[in-house]
Amino acid sequence: MTMNFQKILIPAAGVALIVLAYLSYGWPGVVVVVSVLVMWMLLHFTRMMQVLKRATGRPIGYVDSAVMLNAKLKPKASLLHVVAMTRALGELRSPKGTQPEVFRWTDGSKSYVDCTFVSGKLAGHSLTRPTDNNIDSDDSSGSPENSAPAP
């Protein structure tokens, strides 16, 4: 089982900053550090709410272009960052509450990107494009309406 050190290191760094501020500047230093930490948390919360607000107007699992999403994805991107890029929540493809989590975003041409997240970070992704087996021979009959003029 992989341990997520950010869950331990970030609060420990906050406590260490508070202790260092108290030792260096007393209570005024603690007030300044706590104010900065609260501001940082509020900025993070505001960004998260803005991303989720933009995602409410879109269908779950929809993206404008799956090919462009595939090109923009970077390893270890957070789920929040991917939701911000797509402006839509992903369609959950794995059982709820299990790791890794697999989300799918599909575009209008039925191409889709499956993204695998481990502990909220992008571990892998794959693009799948539909095959073109639906070509009708009736559409290419050679009639003047369906063919381009010869040069």
DSSP file (Angstrom, degrees, kcal/mol; ACC not computed):
  #  RESIDUE AA STRUCTURE BP1 BP2  ACC     N-H-->O    O-->H-N    N-H-->O    O-->H-N    TCO  KAPPA ALPHA  PHI   PSI    X-CA   Y-CA   Z-CA
    1    1 A M              0   0    0      0, 0.0     2,-0.4     0, 0.0     0, 0.0   0.000 360.0 360.0 360.0 127.5    0.0    0.0    0.0
    2    2 A T        -     0   0    0      1,-0.0     2,-0.4     2,-0.0     0, 0.0  -0.667 360.0-139.6 -86.1 133.8    1.4    3.3   -1.1
    3    3 A M        -     0   0    0     -2,-0.4     2,-1.0     1,-0.0     3,-0.1  -0.781   8.6-134.2 -95.9 135.2    1.3    6.1    1.5
    4    4 A N    >   -     0   0    0     -2,-0.4     3,-1.1     1,-0.2     4,-0.4  -0.763  18.5-170.7 -88.3 101.7    0.4    9.6    0.4
    5    5 A F  T >> S+     0   0    0     -2,-1.0     4,-3.6     1,-0.2     3,-1.0   0.706  76.9  72.4 -69.3 -20.3    3.0   11.7    2.2
    6    6 A Q  H 3> S+     0   0    0      1,-0.3     4,-1.6     2,-0.2    -1,-0.2   0.841  90.3  59.7 -63.8 -31.2    1.3   15.0    1.2
    7    7 A K  H <4 S+     0   0    0     -3,-1.1    -1,-0.3     1,-0.2    -2,-0.2   0.749 118.4  30.4 -67.9 -21.8   -1.5   14.2    3.7
    8    8 A I  H <> S+     0   0    0     -3,-1.0     4,-1.9    -4,-0.4    -2,-0.2   0.813 119.0  51.1-100.6 -43.5    1.2   14.2    6.5
    9    9 A L  H  X S+     0   0    0     -4,-3.6     4,-2.7     2,-0.2     5,-0.2   0.873 105.2  53.6 -69.6 -39.4    3.8   16.7    5.2
   10   10 A I  H  X S+     0   0    0     -4,-1.6     4,-2.0    -5,-0.3    -1,-0.2   0.954 113.8  40.6 -66.3 -49.5    1.5   19.6    4.4
   11   11 A P  H  > S+     0   0    0      0, 0.0     4,-2.4     0, 0.0    -1,-0.2   0.900 115.9  52.2 -63.5 -36.5   -0.1   19.8    7.9
   12   12 A A  H  X S+     0   0    0     -4,-1.9     4,-2.5     1,-0.2    -2,-0.2   0.896 109.0  49.9 -65.0 -38.5    3.3   19.1    9.5
   13   13 A A  H  X S+     0   0    0     -4,-2.7     4,-2.4     2,-0.2    -1,-0.2   0.885 109.8  51.8 -65.9 -37.8    4.8   22.0    7.6
   14   14 A G  H  X S+     0   0    0     -4,-2.0     4,-2.0     2,-0.2    -2,-0.2   0.927 111.6  45.5 -62.9 -44.9    2.0   24.2    8.7
   15   15 A V  H  X S+     0   0    0     -4,-2.4     4,-2.6     2,-0.2    -2,-0.2   0.908 112.1  52.1 -64.5 -41.5    2.5   23.3   12.3
   16   16 A A  H  X S+     0   0    0     -4,-2.5     4,-2.8     1,-0.2    -2,-0.2   0.899 108.8  50.7 -62.6 -40.1    6.3   23.8   11.9
   17   17 A L  H  X S+     0   0    0     -4,-2.4     4,-2.6     2,-0.2    -1,-0.2   0.905 110.5  49.4 -63.0 -40.7    5.7   27.3   10.4
   18   18 A I  H  X S+     0   0    0     -4,-2.0     4,-2.3     2,-0.2    -2,-0.2   0.928 113.0  46.2 -64.5 -44.3    3.5   28.2   13.4
   19   19 A V  H  X S+     0   0    0     -4,-2.6     4,-2.6     2,-0.2    -2,-0.2   0.926 113.7  48.8 -64.1 -44.3    6.1   27.0   15.9
   20   20 A L  H  X S+     0   0    0     -4,-2.8     4,-2.1     1,-0.2     5,-0.2   0.894 111.0  50.7 -62.6 -39.7    8.9   28.8   14.0
   21   21 A A  H  X>S+     0   0    0     -4,-2.6     4,-3.0     2,-0.2     5,-0.6   0.895 111.1  48.7 -65.2 -39.1    6.8   32.0   13.9
   22   22 A Y  H  X5S+     0   0    0     -4,-2.3     4,-1.4     3,-0.2    -2,-0.2   0.921 112.9  47.0 -66.0 -43.2    6.1   31.8   17.6
   23   23 A L  H  <5S+     0   0    0     -4,-2.6    -2,-0.2    -5,-0.2    -1,-0.2   0.849 121.9  36.5 -67.3 -33.0    9.8   31.2   18.5
   24   24 A S  H  <5S+     0   0    0     -4,-2.1    -2,-0.2    -5,-0.2    -3,-0.2   0.894 138.6   7.4 -86.8 -43.0   10.9   34.0   16.2
   25   25 A Y  H  <5S-     0   0    0     -4,-3.0     4,-0.3     1,-0.3    -3,-0.2   0.410  90.3-136.1-125.4  -0.4    8.2   36.7   16.6
   26   26 A G     X< -     0   0    0     -4,-1.4     4,-1.6    -5,-0.6     3,-0.5  -0.422  67.7 -19.6  76.9-153.9    5.9   35.5   19.4
   27   27 A W  H  > S+     0   0    0      1,-0.2     4,-2.3     2,-0.2    -1,-0.2   0.839 134.3  59.0 -64.6 -34.9    2.2   35.8   19.1
   28   28 A P  H  > S+     0   0    0      0, 0.0     4,-2.0     0, 0.0    -1,-0.2   0.891 106.3  50.4 -60.4 -35.9    2.2   38.4   16.3
   29   29 A G  H  > S+     0   0    0     -3,-0.5     4,-2.5    -4,-0.3    -2,-0.2   0.885 108.7  51.4 -66.1 -39.2    4.2   35.9   14.1
   30   30 A V  H  X S+     0   0    0     -4,-1.6     4,-2.8    -9,-0.2     5,-0.3   0.912 108.7  51.5 -63.2 -42.2    1.7   33.2   14.9
   31   31 A V  H  X S+     0   0    0     -4,-2.3     4,-2.3     1,-0.2    -2,-0.2   0.918 111.2  47.6 -61.1 -44.0   -1.2   35.5   13.8
   32   32 A V  H  X S+     0   0    0     -4,-2.0     4,-2.3     2,-0.2    -2,-0.2   0.937 114.4  45.4 -63.5 -47.1    0.6   36.3   10.5
   33   33 A V  H  X S+     0   0    0     -4,-2.5     4,-2.6     1,-0.2    -2,-0.2   0.915 113.7  48.7 -65.1 -43.5    1.4   32.6    9.7
   34   34 A V  H  X S+     0   0    0     -4,-2.8     4,-2.5     1,-0.2    -1,-0.2   0.901 110.9  52.0 -63.8 -39.1   -2.1   31.5   10.6
   35   35 A S  H  X S+     0   0    0     -4,-2.3     4,-2.3    -5,-0.3    -2,-0.2   0.915 110.7  47.6 -61.7 -43.1   -3.6   34.3    8.4
   36   36 A V  H  X S+     0   0    0     -4,-2.3     4,-2.3     2,-0.2    -2,-0.2   0.914 112.2  49.3 -65.2 -42.7   -1.4   33.2    5.5
   37   37 A L  H  X S+     0   0    0     -4,-2.6     4,-2.2     2,-0.2    -2,-0.2   0.898 111.6  48.6 -64.4 -40.5   -2.4   29.5    5.9
   38   38 A V  H  X S+     0   0    0     -4,-2.5     4,-2.4     2,-0.2    -1,-0.2   0.903 111.0  51.0 -65.6 -40.7   -6.1   30.4    6.1
   39   39 A M  H  X S+     0   0    0     -4,-2.3     4,-2.4     2,-0.2    -2,-0.2   0.906 109.5  50.7 -62.2 -41.7   -5.8   32.6    3.0
   40   40 A W  H  X S+     0   0    0     -4,-2.3     4,-2.1     2,-0.2    -2,-0.2   0.916 111.3  47.8 -62.1 -43.9   -4.1   29.7    1.1
   41   41 A M  H  X S+     0   0    0     -4,-2.2     4,-2.5     1,-0.2    -2,-0.2   0.891 111.5  50.7 -65.5 -38.8   -6.9   27.3    2.1
   42   42 A L  H  X S+     0   0    0     -4,-2.4     4,-2.7     2,-0.2    -2,-0.2   0.889 109.3  50.5 -66.2 -38.8   -9.5   29.8    1.0
   43   43 A L  H  X S+     0   0    0     -4,-2.4     4,-2.2     2,-0.2    -2,-0.2   0.917 112.1  47.4 -63.8 -42.4   -7.9   30.3   -2.3
   44   44 A H  H  X S+     0   0    0     -4,-2.1     4,-2.2     2,-0.2    -2,-0.2   0.917 113.4  48.0 -64.0 -43.3   -7.8   26.5   -2.9
   45   45 A F  H  X S+     0   0    0     -4,-2.5     4,-2.4     2,-0.2    -2,-0.2   0.905 110.9  51.0 -63.8 -42.4  -11.4   26.2   -1.8
   46   46 A T  H  X S+     0   0    0     -4,-2.7     4,-2.2     2,-0.2    -1,-0.2   0.904 110.3  49.1 -62.9 -41.9  -12.5   29.0   -4.1
   47   47 A R  H  X S+     0   0    0     -4,-2.2     4,-2.3     2,-0.2    -1,-0.2   0.917 111.4  49.8 -63.2 -42.9  -10.7   27.4   -7.1
   48   48 A M  H  X S+     0   0    0     -4,-2.2     4,-2.2     1,-0.2    -2,-0.2   0.911 111.7  47.9 -63.0 -42.5  -12.3   24.1   -6.4
   49   49 A M  H  X S+     0   0    0     -4,-2.4     4,-2.3     2,-0.2    -1,-0.2   0.874 110.6  51.8 -67.1 -36.9  -15.8   25.6   -6.2
   50   50 A Q  H  X S+     0   0    0     -4,-2.2     4,-2.0     2,-0.2    -2,-0.2   0.910 110.1  48.6 -65.6 -42.2  -15.2   27.6   -9.4
   51   51 A V  H  X S+     0   0    0     -4,-2.3     4,-1.5     1,-0.2    -2,-0.2   0.925 114.1  45.8 -62.7 -45.3  -14.2   24.4  -11.2
   52   52 A L  H  X S+     0   0    0     -4,-2.2     4,-0.8     1,-0.2    -2,-0.2   0.848 109.5  55.4 -68.5 -33.3  -17.2   22.5   -9.9
   53   53 A K  H >< S+     0   0    0     -4,-2.3     3,-0.6     1,-0.2     4,-0.4   0.904 108.6  48.0 -64.4 -41.0  -19.5   25.4  -10.8
   54   54 A R  H >< S+     0   0    0     -4,-2.0     3,-0.6     1,-0.2    -1,-0.2   0.822 109.1  54.9 -67.7 -30.2  -18.3   25.3  -14.4
   55   55 A A  H >< S+     0   0    0     -4,-1.5     3,-1.2     1,-0.2    34,-0.4   0.662  90.1  75.7 -78.4 -15.7  -18.8   21.6  -14.5
   56   56 A T  T << S+     0   0    0     -4,-0.8    -1,-0.2    -3,-0.6    -2,-0.2   0.791  90.1  55.9 -69.0 -25.8  -22.5   21.8  -13.4
   57   57 A G  T <  S+     0   0    0     -3,-0.6    -1,-0.3    -4,-0.4    -2,-0.1   0.468  98.9  73.1 -85.4  -0.4  -23.7   23.0  -16.8
   58   58 A R  S <  S-     0   0    0     -3,-1.2    31,-0.2    29,-0.2     3,-0.1  -0.821  88.3-101.7-115.0 151.7  -22.2   20.0  -18.8
   59   59 A P    >   -     0   0    0      0, 0.0     3,-1.5     0, 0.0     2,-0.2  -0.380  49.8 -93.5 -66.0 149.7  -23.3   16.4  -19.0
   60   60 A I  T 3  S+     0   0    0      1,-0.3    30,-0.2    28,-0.1    31,-0.1  -0.457 109.4  12.6 -65.5 130.0  -21.3   13.9  -16.9
   61   61 A G  T 3  S+     0   0    0     28,-3.8    45,-3.8     1,-0.3     2,-0.4   0.619  95.1 130.8  82.3  14.0  -18.5   12.4  -19.0
   62   62 A Y  B <   +a  106   0A   0     -3,-1.5     2,-0.3    27,-0.3    -1,-0.3  -0.829  26.6 172.1-105.0 140.6  -18.7   14.9  -21.9
   63   63 A V        -     0   0    0     43,-2.1    45,-0.3    -2,-0.4     3,-0.3  -0.980  37.4-126.1-139.2 150.4  -15.7   16.7  -23.5
   64   64 A D  S    S+     0   0    0     -2,-0.3    44,-0.5     1,-0.3     2,-0.4   0.921  98.7   8.2 -63.2 -44.5  -15.5   18.8  -26.6
   65   65 A S     >  -     0   0    0     42,-0.1     4,-2.0     1,-0.1    -1,-0.3  -0.928  55.7-166.8-143.9 114.2  -12.7   16.8  -28.1
   66   66 A A  H  > S+     0   0    0     -2,-0.4     4,-2.4    -3,-0.3     5,-0.1   0.847  93.8  56.3 -67.4 -33.3  -11.3   13.6  -26.7
   67   67 A V  H  > S+     0   0    0      2,-0.2     4,-1.8     1,-0.2    -1,-0.2   0.919 108.8  45.8 -65.6 -43.5   -8.2   13.8  -29.0
   68   68 A M  H  > S+     0   0    0      2,-0.2     4,-1.8     1,-0.2    -2,-0.2   0.889 112.0  51.7 -67.1 -38.6   -7.3   17.3  -27.6
   69   69 A L  H  X S+     0   0    0     -4,-2.0     4,-1.4     1,-0.2    -2,-0.2   0.932 108.6  51.4 -61.8 -44.2   -7.9   16.1  -24.0
   70   70 A N  H  < S+     0   0    0     -4,-2.4    -1,-0.2     1,-0.2    -2,-0.2   0.878 110.3  49.3 -59.3 -38.7   -5.6   13.1  -24.7
   71   71 A A  H  < S+     0   0    0     -4,-1.8    -1,-0.2     1,-0.2    -2,-0.2   0.823 112.3  47.8 -71.2 -30.9   -2.9   15.5  -26.0
   72   72 A K  H  < S+     0   0    0     -4,-1.8    -1,-0.2    -3,-0.2    -2,-0.2   0.667  85.2 108.0 -85.5 -17.1   -3.2   17.8  -23.0
   73   73 A L     <  -     0   0    0     -4,-1.4    52,-0.1    -3,-0.2    -3,-0.0  -0.391  48.8-168.2 -69.3 136.0   -3.1   15.2  -20.2
   74   74 A K    >   -     0   0    0     -2,-0.1     3,-1.4    50,-0.1    48,-0.2  -0.927  30.6 -95.7-120.8 146.2    0.1   15.0  -18.2
   75   75 A P  T 3  S+     0   0    0      0, 0.0    48,-0.2     0, 0.0     3,-0.1  -0.297 107.5  18.5 -60.0 145.5    1.2   12.3  -15.7
   76   76 A K  T 3  S+     0   0    0     46,-2.6     2,-0.2     1,-0.2    47,-0.1   0.605  84.2 151.8  67.8  16.2    0.4   13.0  -12.1
   77   77 A A    <   -     0   0    0     -3,-1.4    45,-2.7    45,-0.2    -1,-0.2  -0.512  48.0-113.1 -69.8 145.3   -2.2   15.7  -12.9
   78   78 A S  B  >  -B  121   0A   0     43,-0.2     4,-1.9    -2,-0.2    43,-0.2  -0.391  16.2-116.8 -79.1 159.4   -4.9   15.9  -10.2
   79   79 A L  H  > S+     0   0    0     41,-1.7     4,-2.5     1,-0.2     5,-0.2   0.876 117.7  55.9 -61.0 -37.8   -8.5   15.0  -10.8
   80   80 A L  H  > S+     0   0    0     40,-0.2     4,-2.1     1,-0.2    -1,-0.2   0.889 106.0  50.9 -61.7 -39.5   -9.5   18.6  -10.1
   81   81 A H  H  > S+     0   0    0      2,-0.2     4,-1.9     1,-0.2    -2,-0.2   0.898 110.9  47.7 -65.7 -40.8   -7.1   19.7  -12.8
   82   82 A V  H  X S+     0   0    0     -4,-1.9     4,-2.3     2,-0.2     5,-0.2   0.898 111.1  50.6 -68.3 -40.1   -8.6   17.3  -15.4
   83   83 A V  H  X>S+     0   0    0     -4,-2.5     4,-2.1     1,-0.2     5,-0.7   0.883 109.5  52.0 -63.6 -37.2  -12.1   18.4  -14.4
   84   84 A A  H  <5S+     0   0    0     -4,-2.1    -2,-0.2    -5,-0.2    -1,-0.2   0.882 110.7  48.2 -65.1 -38.2  -11.0   22.0  -14.9
   85   85 A M  H  <5S+     0   0    0     -4,-1.9    -2,-0.2     1,-0.2    -1,-0.2   0.908 120.8  35.0 -68.1 -41.3   -9.6   21.1  -18.4
   86   86 A T  H  <5S-     0   0    0     -4,-2.3   -22,-0.2     2,-0.2    -2,-0.2   0.704  93.0-141.7 -85.9 -20.6  -12.8   19.3  -19.5
   87   87 A R  T  <5S+     0   0    0     -4,-2.1     2,-0.3    -5,-0.2    -3,-0.2   0.782  74.1  84.8  58.4  29.1  -15.3   21.5  -17.7
   88   88 A A  S   <S-     0   0    0     -5,-0.7    -2,-0.2    -6,-0.2    -1,-0.2  -0.984  84.1-109.1-153.8 147.1  -17.2   18.3  -16.9
   89   89 A L        -     0   0    0    -34,-0.4   -28,-3.8    -2,-0.3   -27,-0.3  -0.503  43.2-113.5 -71.2 147.0  -17.2   15.6  -14.3
   90   90 A G        -     0   0    0    -30,-0.2     2,-0.6    -2,-0.2    15,-0.2  -0.485  24.7-107.9 -81.9 154.4  -15.9   12.3  -15.6
   91   91 A E  E     -C  104   0A   0     13,-2.6    13,-1.9    -2,-0.1     2,-0.4  -0.732  36.4-125.1 -81.3 120.0  -18.1    9.2  -15.9
   92   92 A L  E     +C  103   0A   0     -2,-0.6    11,-0.2    11,-0.2     4,-0.1  -0.521  34.4 173.0 -70.5 122.7  -17.0    6.7  -13.2
   93   93 A R        +     0   0    0      9,-3.6    10,-0.2    -2,-0.4    -1,-0.2   0.542  56.9  69.3-107.3 -12.8  -16.2    3.4  -14.8
   94   94 A S  S    S-     0   0    0      8,-0.9     3,-0.1     1,-0.1     7,-0.1  -0.632 101.2 -78.2-101.8 163.3  -14.7    1.6  -11.8
   95   95 A P    >   -     0   0    0      0, 0.0     3,-1.5     0, 0.0    -1,-0.1  -0.347  61.3 -95.6 -59.7 141.0  -16.6    0.4   -8.7
   96   96 A K  T 3  S+     0   0    0      1,-0.2     3,-0.1    -4,-0.1     5,-0.0  -0.333 105.3  14.9 -63.3 133.5  -17.3    3.3   -6.3
   97   97 A G  T 3  S+     0   0    0      1,-0.3     2,-0.3    -3,-0.1    -1,-0.2   0.559  98.9 116.5  83.3   9.9  -14.8    3.7   -3.5
   98   98 A T    <   -     0   0    0     -3,-1.5    -1,-0.3     2,-0.1    -4,-0.1  -0.776  63.5 -96.0-109.6 156.6  -12.1    1.4   -5.0
   99   99 A Q  S    S+     0   0    0     -2,-0.3     2,-0.1    -3,-0.1    19,-0.1  -0.931  99.0  40.3-111.9 139.8   -8.5    2.3   -6.1
  100  100 A P  S    S-     0   0    0      0, 0.0     2,-0.4     0, 0.0    18,-0.2   0.612  81.3-151.4 -77.4 157.3   -7.6    2.9   -8.9
  101  101 A E  E     - D   0 117A   0     16,-2.8    16,-3.4    -2,-0.1     2,-0.5  -0.796   5.8-157.7 -94.7 136.7  -10.5    5.0  -10.1
  102  102 A V  E     - D   0 116A   0     -2,-0.4    -9,-3.6    14,-0.2    -8,-0.9  -0.969  11.0-177.1-118.4 124.8  -11.2    5.1  -13.8
  103  103 A F  E     -CD  92 115A   0     12,-2.6    12,-3.2    -2,-0.5     2,-0.4  -0.903  10.2-151.3-118.8 149.1  -13.1    8.0  -15.3
  104  104 A R  E     -CD  91 114A   0    -13,-1.9   -13,-2.6    -2,-0.3     2,-0.4  -0.971   7.8-169.1-125.0 136.2  -14.3    8.4  -19.0
  105  105 A W  E     - D   0 113A   0      8,-2.1     8,-2.5    -2,-0.4     2,-0.3  -0.995  13.3-168.6-120.1 128.4  -14.8   11.5  -21.0
  106  106 A T  E     -aD  62 112A   0    -45,-3.8   -43,-2.1    -2,-0.4     6,-0.2  -0.896   5.2-152.6-119.1 143.9  -16.6   11.1  -24.4
  107  107 A D    >   -     0   0    0      4,-2.5     3,-1.5    -2,-0.3   -43,-0.2  -0.427  39.9 -86.9-104.7-174.5  -16.9   13.6  -27.3
  108  108 A G  T 3  S+     0   0    0    -44,-0.5   -43,-0.1   -45,-0.3   -44,-0.1   0.715 124.1  57.0 -67.1 -23.1  -19.6   14.0  -30.0
  109  109 A S  T 3  S-     0   0    0      2,-0.1    -1,-0.3     1,-0.0     3,-0.1   0.266 117.9-109.2 -92.0  12.1  -17.9   11.6  -32.4
  110  110 A K  S <  S+     0   0    0     -3,-1.5     2,-0.3     1,-0.3    -2,-0.1   0.591  74.6 138.9  68.5  13.4  -18.0    8.8  -29.7
  111  111 A S        -     0   0    0     18,-0.1    -4,-2.5    19,-0.1     2,-0.3  -0.633  33.2-170.7 -77.2 147.5  -14.2    8.9  -29.2
  112  112 A Y  E     -DE 106 128A   0     16,-2.6    16,-3.0    -2,-0.3     2,-0.5  -0.982  24.1-143.6-144.9 156.4  -13.4    8.7  -25.5
  113  113 A V  E     -DE 105 127A   0     -8,-2.5    -8,-2.1    -2,-0.3     2,-0.6  -0.982  12.7-156.0-119.1 123.8  -10.5    9.0  -23.1
  114  114 A D  E     -DE 104 126A   0     12,-2.4    12,-2.0    -2,-0.5     2,-0.5  -0.893  13.1-165.4 -97.7 124.6  -10.3    6.6  -20.1
  115  115 A C  E     -DE 103 125A   0    -12,-3.2   -12,-2.6    -2,-0.6     2,-0.5  -0.939   7.7-152.8-115.0 131.2   -8.2    8.1  -17.2
  116  116 A T  E     -DE 102 124A   0      8,-3.2     7,-3.5    -2,-0.5     8,-1.4  -0.907  13.0-168.4-105.2 123.5   -6.9    6.1  -14.3
  117  117 A F  E     -DE 101 122A   0    -16,-3.4   -16,-2.8    -2,-0.5     2,-0.5  -0.938   8.9-167.0-115.0 130.7   -6.4    7.9  -11.1
  118  118 A V  E >  S- E   0 121A   0      3,-2.6     3,-1.5    -2,-0.5   -19,-0.1  -0.977  82.5 -15.7-115.7 118.5   -4.6    6.6   -8.1
  119  119 A S  T 3  S-     0   0    0     -2,-0.5    -1,-0.2     1,-0.3     3,-0.1   0.852 130.2 -53.2  54.8  38.7   -5.1    8.6   -4.9
  120  120 A G  T 3  S+     0   0    0      1,-0.2   -41,-1.7   -42,-0.1     2,-0.4   0.468 116.5 109.5  82.2   1.7   -6.4   11.5   -7.0
  121  121 A K  E <  S-BE  78 118A   0     -3,-1.5    -3,-2.6   -43,-0.2     2,-0.4  -0.901  77.5-105.6-114.2 142.0   -3.4   11.7   -9.3
  122  122 A L  E     + E   0 117A   0    -45,-2.7   -46,-2.6    -2,-0.4    -5,-0.3  -0.481  38.9 171.2 -67.6 118.8   -3.4   10.7  -13.0
  123  123 A A  E     -     0   0A   0     -7,-3.5     2,-0.3    -2,-0.4    -6,-0.2   0.697  63.7 -20.2-100.5 -25.8   -1.6    7.3  -13.4
  124  124 A G  E     - E   0 116A   0     -8,-1.4    -8,-3.2   -50,-0.1    -1,-0.4  -0.965  53.7-161.9-173.8 161.0   -2.5    6.6  -17.0
  125  125 A H  E     - E   0 115A   0     -2,-0.3     2,-0.4   -10,-0.2   -10,-0.2  -0.990   2.9-163.3-151.9 154.4   -4.9    7.4  -19.8
  126  126 A S  E     - E   0 114A   0    -12,-2.0   -12,-2.4    -2,-0.3     2,-0.4  -0.999  12.1-142.2-143.7 140.5   -5.9    5.9  -23.2
  127  127 A L  E     - E   0 113A   0     -2,-0.4     2,-0.4   -14,-0.2   -14,-0.2  -0.852  15.3-170.1-101.1 133.5   -7.7    7.3  -26.2
  128  128 A T  E     - E   0 112A   0    -16,-3.0   -16,-2.6    -2,-0.4   -62,-0.1  -0.992   1.8-166.8-125.6 126.6  -10.2    5.1  -28.1
  129  129 A R        -     0   0    0     -2,-0.4   -18,-0.1   -18,-0.2   -19,-0.1  -0.885  28.1-108.0-111.4 144.0  -11.6    6.2  -31.4
  130  130 A P        -     0   0    0      0, 0.0     2,-0.2     0, 0.0   -19,-0.1  -0.353  32.9-115.8 -69.6 148.8  -14.6    4.5  -33.0
  131  131 A T        -     0   0    0      1,-0.1     2,-1.0    -2,-0.0     3,-0.2  -0.526  20.0-123.9 -80.0 153.6  -14.0    2.3  -36.1
  132  132 A D        +     0   0    0      1,-0.2     3,-0.4    -2,-0.2    -1,-0.1  -0.517  63.6 131.2 -98.6  64.4  -15.6    3.5  -39.3
  133  133 A N        +     0   0    0     -2,-1.0    -1,-0.2     1,-0.2    -2,-0.0   0.425  53.6  80.3 -91.9  -0.4  -17.6    0.3  -40.2
  134  134 A N        +     0   0    0     -3,-0.2     2,-0.5     2,-0.1    -1,-0.2   0.020  56.5 134.8 -98.9  27.6  -20.8    2.2  -40.9
  135  135 A I        -     0   0    0     -3,-0.4     2,-0.4     2,-0.0    -3,-0.0  -0.667  45.2-146.6 -81.2 124.5  -20.0    3.3  -44.4
  136  136 A D        -     0   0    0     -2,-0.5     3,-0.5     1,-0.1     4,-0.4  -0.726  10.7-149.2 -90.0 136.6  -23.0    2.8  -46.7
  137  137 A S  S >  S+     0   0    0     -2,-0.4     3,-0.6     1,-0.2    -1,-0.1   0.708  95.2  69.7 -75.3 -18.2  -22.3    1.9  -50.3
  138  138 A D  G >  S+     0   0    0      1,-0.2     3,-0.8     2,-0.1    -1,-0.2   0.808  91.1  59.6 -66.8 -29.8  -25.5    3.7  -51.3
  139  139 A D  G 3  S+     0   0    0     -3,-0.5     3,-0.3     1,-0.3    -1,-0.2   0.735 103.4  51.0 -72.1 -22.0  -23.9    7.1  -50.4
  140  140 A S  G <   +     0   0    0     -3,-0.6    -1,-0.3    -4,-0.4    -2,-0.1  -0.295  68.1 130.7-109.7  47.9  -21.2    6.6  -53.0
  141  141 A S  S <  S-     0   0    0     -3,-0.8    -1,-0.2    -2,-0.1    -2,-0.1   0.622  73.8-117.9 -77.7 -13.0  -23.4    5.8  -56.0
  142  142 A G        +     0   0    0      1,-0.3     5,-0.1    -3,-0.3    -2,-0.1   0.535  61.2 149.5  89.7   5.6  -21.7    8.2  -58.2
  143  143 A S    >>  -     0   0    0      1,-0.1     4,-1.3     3,-0.0     3,-1.0  -0.356  61.2-109.6 -69.7 156.2  -24.8   10.4  -58.8
  144  144 A P  T 34 S+     0   0    0      0, 0.0    -1,-0.1     0, 0.0    -2,-0.0   0.785 116.6  57.8 -59.6 -28.5  -24.2   14.1  -59.4
  145  145 A E  T 34 S+     0   0    0      1,-0.2    -2,-0.0     3,-0.0     0, 0.0   0.841 113.6  37.8 -70.5 -30.3  -25.6   15.0  -56.0
  146  146 A N  T <4 S+     0   0    0     -3,-1.0     2,-0.3     2,-0.1    -1,-0.2   0.574 106.3  71.3 -99.5 -10.8  -23.1   12.9  -54.2
  147  147 A S  S  < S-     0   0    0     -4,-1.3     3,-0.1    -5,-0.1    -7,-0.0  -0.784  77.9-117.6-111.3 152.8  -20.0   13.3  -56.2
  148  148 A A        -     0   0    0     -2,-0.3    -2,-0.1     1,-0.1     2,-0.1  -0.548  41.5 -96.9 -80.8 148.9  -17.7   16.3  -56.5
  149  149 A P        -     0   0    0      0, 0.0    -1,-0.1     0, 0.0     0, 0.0  -0.377  41.3-110.3 -66.7 145.1  -17.3   17.8  -59.9
  150  150 A A              0   0    0      1,-0.1    -3,-0.0    -2,-0.1     0, 0.0  -0.492 360.0 360.0 -74.7 142.9  -14.2   16.7  -61.9
  151  151 A P              0   0    0      0, 0.0    -1,-0.1     0, 0.0     0, 0.0   0.498 360.0 360.0 -73.5 360.0  -11.5   19.3  -62.4
